[in-house]
Amino acid sequence: MSDDHDPTRFVDAIREKAAYIIGIVGLIAWFIMLWLMFGDVL
């Protein structure tokens, strides 16, 4: 299990990074949406 070129471990690393990226982009998009919707009120 010490092989660094294990494809399953490589895919898991990509999935974790993709989840972080999607989460950050989603939060940014959510804040932009709220700012555009309620920017005049706030």
PDBQT receptor file of N, H, CA, C and O in Angstrom, charges set to zero:
ATOM      1  N   MET A   1       0.828  -1.210   0.000  1.00  0.00    +0.000 N 
ATOM      2  CA  MET A   1       0.000   0.000   0.000  1.00  0.00    +0.000 C 
ATOM      3  C   MET A   1       0.866   1.266   0.000  1.00  0.00    +0.000 C 
ATOM      4  O   MET A   1       0.330   2.373   0.048  1.00  0.00    +0.000 OA
ATOM      5  N   SER A   2       2.187   1.119  -0.053  1.00  0.00    +0.000 N 
ATOM      6  H   SER A   2       2.622   0.220  -0.091  1.00  0.00    +0.000 HD
ATOM      7  CA  SER A   2       3.068   2.281  -0.011  1.00  0.00    +0.000 C 
ATOM      8  C   SER A   2       3.392   2.797  -1.420  1.00  0.00    +0.000 C 
ATOM      9  O   SER A   2       4.220   3.695  -1.574  1.00  0.00    +0.000 OA
ATOM     10  N   ASP A   3       2.748   2.237  -2.437  1.00  0.00    +0.000 N 
ATOM     11  H   ASP A   3       2.075   1.507  -2.312  1.00  0.00    +0.000 HD
ATOM     12  CA  ASP A   3       3.021   2.670  -3.806  1.00  0.00    +0.000 C 
ATOM     13  C   ASP A   3       2.329   4.004  -4.069  1.00  0.00    +0.000 C 
ATOM     14  O   ASP A   3       1.110   4.111  -3.932  1.00  0.00    +0.000 OA
ATOM     15  N   ASP A   4       3.098   5.016  -4.444  1.00  0.00    +0.000 N 
ATOM     16  H   ASP A   4       4.088   4.930  -4.556  1.00  0.00    +0.000 HD
ATOM     17  CA  ASP A   4       2.524   6.343  -4.681  1.00  0.00    +0.000 C 
ATOM     18  C   ASP A   4       1.778   6.419  -6.008  1.00  0.00    +0.000 C 
ATOM     19  O   ASP A   4       0.988   7.336  -6.230  1.00  0.00    +0.000 OA
ATOM     20  N   HIS A   5       2.032   5.452  -6.889  1.00  0.00    +0.000 N 
ATOM     21  H   HIS A   5       2.675   4.707  -6.708  1.00  0.00    +0.000 HD
ATOM     22  CA  HIS A   5       1.387   5.483  -8.196  1.00  0.00    +0.000 C 
ATOM     23  C   HIS A   5       0.124   4.629  -8.217  1.00  0.00    +0.000 C 
ATOM     24  O   HIS A   5      -0.279   4.122  -9.264  1.00  0.00    +0.000 OA
ATOM     25  N   ASP A   6      -0.492   4.476  -7.049  1.00  0.00    +0.000 N 
ATOM     26  H   ASP A   6      -0.165   4.888  -6.198  1.00  0.00    +0.000 HD
ATOM     27  CA  ASP A   6      -1.734   3.699  -6.969  1.00  0.00    +0.000 C 
ATOM     28  C   ASP A   6      -2.857   4.513  -7.605  1.00  0.00    +0.000 C 
ATOM     29  O   ASP A   6      -3.130   5.625  -7.153  1.00  0.00    +0.000 OA
ATOM     30  N   PRO A   7      -3.515   3.993  -8.637  1.00  0.00    +0.000 N 
ATOM     31  CA  PRO A   7      -4.540   4.798  -9.338  1.00  0.00    +0.000 C 
ATOM     32  C   PRO A   7      -5.709   5.167  -8.439  1.00  0.00    +0.000 C 
ATOM     33  O   PRO A   7      -6.264   6.257  -8.578  1.00  0.00    +0.000 OA
ATOM     34  N   THR A   8      -6.095   4.295  -7.527  1.00  0.00    +0.000 N 
ATOM     35  H   THR A   8      -5.644   3.409  -7.414  1.00  0.00    +0.000 HD
ATOM     36  CA  THR A   8      -7.232   4.623  -6.673  1.00  0.00    +0.000 C 
ATOM     37  C   THR A   8      -6.884   5.792  -5.749  1.00  0.00    +0.000 C 
ATOM     38  O   THR A   8      -7.712   6.672  -5.513  1.00  0.00    +0.000 OA
ATOM     39  N   ARG A   9      -5.664   5.794  -5.232  1.00  0.00    +0.000 N 
ATOM     40  H   ARG A   9      -4.991   5.079  -5.424  1.00  0.00    +0.000 HD
ATOM     41  CA  ARG A   9      -5.252   6.895  -4.357  1.00  0.00    +0.000 C 
ATOM     42  C   ARG A   9      -5.157   8.195  -5.156  1.00  0.00    +0.000 C 
ATOM     43  O   ARG A   9      -5.488   9.268  -4.651  1.00  0.00    +0.000 OA
ATOM     44  N   PHE A  10      -4.702   8.090  -6.405  1.00  0.00    +0.000 N 
ATOM     45  H   PHE A  10      -4.433   7.219  -6.816  1.00  0.00    +0.000 HD
ATOM     46  CA  PHE A  10      -4.606   9.268  -7.276  1.00  0.00    +0.000 C 
ATOM     47  C   PHE A  10      -5.993   9.851  -7.547  1.00  0.00    +0.000 C 
ATOM     48  O   PHE A  10      -6.184  11.066  -7.500  1.00  0.00    +0.000 OA
ATOM     49  N   VAL A  11      -6.964   8.967  -7.834  1.00  0.00    +0.000 N 
ATOM     50  H   VAL A  11      -6.808   7.980  -7.873  1.00  0.00    +0.000 HD
ATOM     51  CA  VAL A  11      -8.328   9.423  -8.102  1.00  0.00    +0.000 C 
ATOM     52  C   VAL A  11      -8.942  10.040  -6.853  1.00  0.00    +0.000 C 
ATOM     53  O   VAL A  11      -9.656  11.039  -6.942  1.00  0.00    +0.000 OA
ATOM     54  N   ASP A  12      -8.668   9.453  -5.687  1.00  0.00    +0.000 N 
ATOM     55  H   ASP A  12      -8.088   8.642  -5.615  1.00  0.00    +0.000 HD
ATOM     56  CA  ASP A  12      -9.212  10.015  -4.448  1.00  0.00    +0.000 C 
ATOM     57  C   ASP A  12      -8.656  11.416  -4.201  1.00  0.00    +0.000 C 
ATOM     58  O   ASP A  12      -9.384  12.298  -3.747  1.00  0.00    +0.000 OA
ATOM     59  N   ALA A  13      -7.381  11.627  -4.493  1.00  0.00    +0.000 N 
ATOM     60  H   ALA A  13      -6.789  10.910  -4.862  1.00  0.00    +0.000 HD
ATOM     61  CA  ALA A  13      -6.784  12.950  -4.310  1.00  0.00    +0.000 C 
ATOM     62  C   ALA A  13      -7.437  13.964  -5.241  1.00  0.00    +0.000 C 
ATOM     63  O   ALA A  13      -7.711  15.095  -4.839  1.00  0.00    +0.000 OA
ATOM     64  N   ILE A  14      -7.688  13.563  -6.483  1.00  0.00    +0.000 N 
ATOM     65  H   ILE A  14      -7.465  12.644  -6.810  1.00  0.00    +0.000 HD
ATOM     66  CA  ILE A  14      -8.340  14.469  -7.431  1.00  0.00    +0.000 C 
ATOM     67  C   ILE A  14      -9.763  14.781  -6.967  1.00  0.00    +0.000 C 
ATOM     68  O   ILE A  14     -10.219  15.921  -7.061  1.00  0.00    +0.000 OA
ATOM     69  N   ARG A  15     -10.460  13.758  -6.464  1.00  0.00    +0.000 N 
ATOM     70  H   ARG A  15     -10.089  12.832  -6.388  1.00  0.00    +0.000 HD
ATOM     71  CA  ARG A  15     -11.826  13.995  -6.007  1.00  0.00    +0.000 C 
ATOM     72  C   ARG A  15     -11.845  14.947  -4.820  1.00  0.00    +0.000 C 
ATOM     73  O   ARG A  15     -12.727  15.801  -4.732  1.00  0.00    +0.000 OA
ATOM     74  N   GLU A  16     -10.889  14.816  -3.905  1.00  0.00    +0.000 N 
ATOM     75  H   GLU A  16     -10.172  14.122  -3.976  1.00  0.00    +0.000 HD
ATOM     76  CA  GLU A  16     -10.853  15.723  -2.760  1.00  0.00    +0.000 C 
ATOM     77  C   GLU A  16     -10.567  17.150  -3.204  1.00  0.00    +0.000 C 
ATOM     78  O   GLU A  16     -11.208  18.090  -2.734  1.00  0.00    +0.000 OA
ATOM     79  N   LYS A  17      -9.604  17.315  -4.109  1.00  0.00    +0.000 N 
ATOM     80  H   LYS A  17      -9.083  16.551  -4.490  1.00  0.00    +0.000 HD
ATOM     81  CA  LYS A  17      -9.297  18.657  -4.603  1.00  0.00    +0.000 C 
ATOM     82  C   LYS A  17     -10.480  19.231  -5.371  1.00  0.00    +0.000 C 
ATOM     83  O   LYS A  17     -10.790  20.415  -5.237  1.00  0.00    +0.000 OA
ATOM     84  N   ALA A  18     -11.144  18.406  -6.174  1.00  0.00    +0.000 N 
ATOM     85  H   ALA A  18     -10.892  17.444  -6.283  1.00  0.00    +0.000 HD
ATOM     86  CA  ALA A  18     -12.297  18.888  -6.934  1.00  0.00    +0.000 C 
ATOM     87  C   ALA A  18     -13.422  19.295  -5.986  1.00  0.00    +0.000 C 
ATOM     88  O   ALA A  18     -14.118  20.278  -6.239  1.00  0.00    +0.000 OA
ATOM     89  N   ALA A  19     -13.607  18.549  -4.900  1.00  0.00    +0.000 N 
ATOM     90  H   ALA A  19     -13.042  17.750  -4.695  1.00  0.00    +0.000 HD
ATOM     91  CA  ALA A  19     -14.659  18.899  -3.939  1.00  0.00    +0.000 C 
ATOM     92  C   ALA A  19     -14.359  20.241  -3.288  1.00  0.00    +0.000 C 
ATOM     93  O   ALA A  19     -15.267  21.051  -3.103  1.00  0.00    +0.000 OA
ATOM     94  N   TYR A  20     -13.091  20.491  -2.936  1.00  0.00    +0.000 N 
ATOM     95  H   TYR A  20     -12.354  19.833  -3.086  1.00  0.00    +0.000 HD
ATOM     96  CA  TYR A  20     -12.733  21.784  -2.352  1.00  0.00    +0.000 C 
ATOM     97  C   TYR A  20     -12.958  22.910  -3.357  1.00  0.00    +0.000 C 
ATOM     98  O   TYR A  20     -13.489  23.963  -3.005  1.00  0.00    +0.000 OA
ATOM     99  N   ILE A  21     -12.553  22.687  -4.614  1.00  0.00    +0.000 N 
ATOM    100  H   ILE A  21     -12.121  21.831  -4.900  1.00  0.00    +0.000 HD
ATOM    101  CA  ILE A  21     -12.697  23.730  -5.633  1.00  0.00    +0.000 C 
ATOM    102  C   ILE A  21     -14.175  24.023  -5.880  1.00  0.00    +0.000 C 
ATOM    103  O   ILE A  21     -14.574  25.185  -5.958  1.00  0.00    +0.000 OA
ATOM    104  N   ILE A  22     -14.990  22.970  -6.002  1.00  0.00    +0.000 N 
ATOM    105  H   ILE A  22     -14.666  22.026  -5.938  1.00  0.00    +0.000 HD
ATOM    106  CA  ILE A  22     -16.422  23.164  -6.243  1.00  0.00    +0.000 C 
ATOM    107  C   ILE A  22     -17.056  23.887  -5.053  1.00  0.00    +0.000 C 
ATOM    108  O   ILE A  22     -17.910  24.754  -5.235  1.00  0.00    +0.000 OA
ATOM    109  N   GLY A  23     -16.640  23.530  -3.843  1.00  0.00    +0.000 N 
ATOM    110  H   GLY A  23     -15.946  22.825  -3.695  1.00  0.00    +0.000 HD
ATOM    111  CA  GLY A  23     -17.200  24.185  -2.664  1.00  0.00    +0.000 C 
ATOM    112  C   GLY A  23     -16.849  25.662  -2.614  1.00  0.00    +0.000 C 
ATOM    113  O   GLY A  23     -17.701  26.494  -2.303  1.00  0.00    +0.000 OA
ATOM    114  N   ILE A  24     -15.590  25.996  -2.921  1.00  0.00    +0.000 N 
ATOM    115  H   ILE A  24     -14.898  25.320  -3.174  1.00  0.00    +0.000 HD
ATOM    116  CA  ILE A  24     -15.176  27.398  -2.895  1.00  0.00    +0.000 C 
ATOM    117  C   ILE A  24     -15.894  28.191  -3.983  1.00  0.00    +0.000 C 
ATOM    118  O   ILE A  24     -16.382  29.293  -3.733  1.00  0.00    +0.000 OA
ATOM    119  N   VAL A  25     -15.957  27.630  -5.188  1.00  0.00    +0.000 N 
ATOM    120  H   VAL A  25     -15.561  26.735  -5.391  1.00  0.00    +0.000 HD
ATOM    121  CA  VAL A  25     -16.638  28.323  -6.290  1.00  0.00    +0.000 C 
ATOM    122  C   VAL A  25     -18.118  28.489  -5.968  1.00  0.00    +0.000 C 
ATOM    123  O   VAL A  25     -18.707  29.529  -6.264  1.00  0.00    +0.000 OA
ATOM    124  N   GLY A  26     -18.722  27.463  -5.358  1.00  0.00    +0.000 N 
ATOM    125  H   GLY A  26     -18.243  26.619  -5.117  1.00  0.00    +0.000 HD
ATOM    126  CA  GLY A  26     -20.131  27.553  -4.992  1.00  0.00    +0.000 C 
ATOM    127  C   GLY A  26     -20.379  28.646  -3.965  1.00  0.00    +0.000 C 
ATOM    128  O   GLY A  26     -21.351  29.393  -4.074  1.00  0.00    +0.000 OA
ATOM    129  N   LEU A  27     -19.506  28.745  -2.968  1.00  0.00    +0.000 N 
ATOM    130  H   LEU A  27     -18.716  28.138  -2.879  1.00  0.00    +0.000 HD
ATOM    131  CA  LEU A  27     -19.661  29.795  -1.959  1.00  0.00    +0.000 C 
ATOM    132  C   LEU A  27     -19.507  31.178  -2.579  1.00  0.00    +0.000 C 
ATOM    133  O   LEU A  27     -20.278  32.087  -2.271  1.00  0.00    +0.000 OA
ATOM    134  N   ILE A  28     -18.514  31.340  -3.450  1.00  0.00    +0.000 N 
ATOM    135  H   ILE A  28     -17.888  30.601  -3.700  1.00  0.00    +0.000 HD
ATOM    136  CA  ILE A  28     -18.311  32.638  -4.097  1.00  0.00    +0.000 C 
ATOM    137  C   ILE A  28     -19.529  32.999  -4.944  1.00  0.00    +0.000 C 
ATOM    138  O   ILE A  28     -20.005  34.134  -4.898  1.00  0.00    +0.000 OA
ATOM    139  N   ALA A  29     -20.032  32.041  -5.714  1.00  0.00    +0.000 N 
ATOM    140  H   ALA A  29     -19.646  31.119  -5.751  1.00  0.00    +0.000 HD
ATOM    141  CA  ALA A  29     -21.210  32.301  -6.545  1.00  0.00    +0.000 C 
ATOM    142  C   ALA A  29     -22.417  32.637  -5.676  1.00  0.00    +0.000 C 
ATOM    143  O   ALA A  29     -23.228  33.487  -6.041  1.00  0.00    +0.000 OA
ATOM    144  N   TRP A  30     -22.541  31.969  -4.520  1.00  0.00    +0.000 N 
ATOM    145  H   TRP A  30     -21.882  31.278  -4.222  1.00  0.00    +0.000 HD
ATOM    146  CA  TRP A  30     -23.673  32.223  -3.624  1.00  0.00    +0.000 C 
ATOM    147  C   TRP A  30     -23.599  33.637  -3.055  1.00  0.00    +0.000 C 
ATOM    148  O   TRP A  30     -24.609  34.338  -2.995  1.00  0.00    +0.000 OA
ATOM    149  N   PHE A  31     -22.405  34.057  -2.637  1.00  0.00    +0.000 N 
ATOM    150  H   PHE A  31     -21.584  33.487  -2.685  1.00  0.00    +0.000 HD
ATOM    151  CA  PHE A  31     -22.248  35.415  -2.114  1.00  0.00    +0.000 C 
ATOM    152  C   PHE A  31     -22.510  36.446  -3.199  1.00  0.00    +0.000 C 
ATOM    153  O   PHE A  31     -23.127  37.475  -2.924  1.00  0.00    +0.000 OA
ATOM    154  N   ILE A  32     -22.061  36.200  -4.421  1.00  0.00    +0.000 N 
ATOM    155  H   ILE A  32     -21.560  35.364  -4.645  1.00  0.00    +0.000 HD
ATOM    156  CA  ILE A  32     -22.324  37.134  -5.518  1.00  0.00    +0.000 C 
ATOM    157  C   ILE A  32     -23.821  37.216  -5.789  1.00  0.00    +0.000 C 
ATOM    158  O   ILE A  32     -24.351  38.303  -6.018  1.00  0.00    +0.000 OA
ATOM    159  N   MET A  33     -24.508  36.073  -5.765  1.00  0.00    +0.000 N 
ATOM    160  H   MET A  33     -24.077  35.190  -5.579  1.00  0.00    +0.000 HD
ATOM    161  CA  MET A  33     -25.952  36.076  -5.996  1.00  0.00    +0.000 C 
ATOM    162  C   MET A  33     -26.667  36.881  -4.916  1.00  0.00    +0.000 C 
ATOM    163  O   MET A  33     -27.540  37.697  -5.213  1.00  0.00    +0.000 OA
ATOM    164  N   LEU A  34     -26.286  36.642  -3.648  1.00  0.00    +0.000 N 
ATOM    165  H   LEU A  34     -25.577  35.979  -3.407  1.00  0.00    +0.000 HD
ATOM    166  CA  LEU A  34     -26.913  37.400  -2.566  1.00  0.00    +0.000 C 
ATOM    167  C   LEU A  34     -26.621  38.887  -2.701  1.00  0.00    +0.000 C 
ATOM    168  O   LEU A  34     -27.506  39.713  -2.475  1.00  0.00    +0.000 OA
ATOM    169  N   TRP A  35     -25.391  39.240  -3.067  1.00  0.00    +0.000 N 
ATOM    170  H   TRP A  35     -24.673  38.569  -3.251  1.00  0.00    +0.000 HD
ATOM    171  CA  TRP A  35     -25.031  40.641  -3.204  1.00  0.00    +0.000 C 
ATOM    172  C   TRP A  35     -25.808  41.298  -4.346  1.00  0.00    +0.000 C 
ATOM    173  O   TRP A  35     -26.233  42.447  -4.225  1.00  0.00    +0.000 OA
ATOM    174  N   LEU A  36     -25.995  40.575  -5.451  1.00  0.00    +0.000 N 
ATOM    175  H   LEU A  36     -25.649  39.642  -5.549  1.00  0.00    +0.000 HD
ATOM    176  CA  LEU A  36     -26.756  41.136  -6.569  1.00  0.00    +0.000 C 
ATOM    177  C   LEU A  36     -28.237  41.256  -6.224  1.00  0.00    +0.000 C 
ATOM    178  O   LEU A  36     -28.897  42.204  -6.650  1.00  0.00    +0.000 OA
ATOM    179  N   MET A  37     -28.768  40.295  -5.450  1.00  0.00    +0.000 N 
ATOM    180  H   MET A  37     -28.231  39.526  -5.104  1.00  0.00    +0.000 HD
ATOM    181  CA  MET A  37     -30.192  40.326  -5.120  1.00  0.00    +0.000 C 
ATOM    182  C   MET A  37     -30.493  41.376  -4.047  1.00  0.00    +0.000 C 
ATOM    183  O   MET A  37     -31.474  42.113  -4.153  1.00  0.00    +0.000 OA
ATOM    184  N   PHE A  38     -29.639  41.442  -3.003  1.00  0.00    +0.000 N 
ATOM    185  H   PHE A  38     -28.843  40.844  -2.916  1.00  0.00    +0.000 HD
ATOM    186  CA  PHE A  38     -29.933  42.294  -1.855  1.00  0.00    +0.000 C 
ATOM    187  C   PHE A  38     -28.927  43.431  -1.708  1.00  0.00    +0.000 C 
ATOM    188  O   PHE A  38     -28.842  44.038  -0.640  1.00  0.00    +0.000 OA
ATOM    189  N   GLY A  39     -28.171  43.728  -2.749  1.00  0.00    +0.000 N 
ATOM    190  H   GLY A  39     -28.241  43.235  -3.616  1.00  0.00    +0.000 HD
ATOM    191  CA  GLY A  39     -27.175  44.793  -2.656  1.00  0.00    +0.000 C 
ATOM    192  C   GLY A  39     -27.799  46.159  -2.414  1.00  0.00    +0.000 C 
ATOM    193  O   GLY A  39     -27.221  46.993  -1.718  1.00  0.00    +0.000 OA
ATOM    194  N   ASP A  40     -28.982  46.391  -2.988  1.00  0.00    +0.000 N 
ATOM    195  H   ASP A  40     -29.452  45.713  -3.554  1.00  0.00    +0.000 HD
ATOM    196  CA  ASP A  40     -29.633  47.688  -2.804  1.00  0.00    +0.000 C 
ATOM    197  C   ASP A  40     -30.148  47.860  -1.377  1.00  0.00    +0.000 C 
ATOM    198  O   ASP A  40     -30.197  48.975  -0.858  1.00  0.00    +0.000 OA
ATOM    199  N   VAL A  41     -30.530  46.751  -0.749  1.00  0.00    +0.000 N 
ATOM    200  H   VAL A  41     -30.490  45.845  -1.170  1.00  0.00    +0.000 HD
ATOM    201  CA  VAL A  41     -31.112  46.823   0.598  1.00  0.00    +0.000 C 
ATOM    202  C   VAL A  41     -30.023  46.945   1.654  1.00  0.00    +0.000 C 
ATOM    203  O   VAL A  41     -30.146  47.721   2.602  1.00  0.00    +0.000 OA
ATOM    204  N   LEU A  42     -28.939  46.157   1.478  1.00  0.00    +0.000 N 
ATOM    205  H   LEU A  42     -28.839  45.527   0.708  1.00  0.00    +0.000 HD
ATOM    206  CA  LEU A  42     -27.889  46.140   2.501  1.00  0.00    +0.000 C 
ATOM    207  C   LEU A  42     -27.098  47.443   2.501  1.00  0.00    +0.000 C 
ATOM    208  O   LEU A  42     -26.174  47.604   3.298  1.00  0.00    +0.000 OA
TER     209      LEU A  42
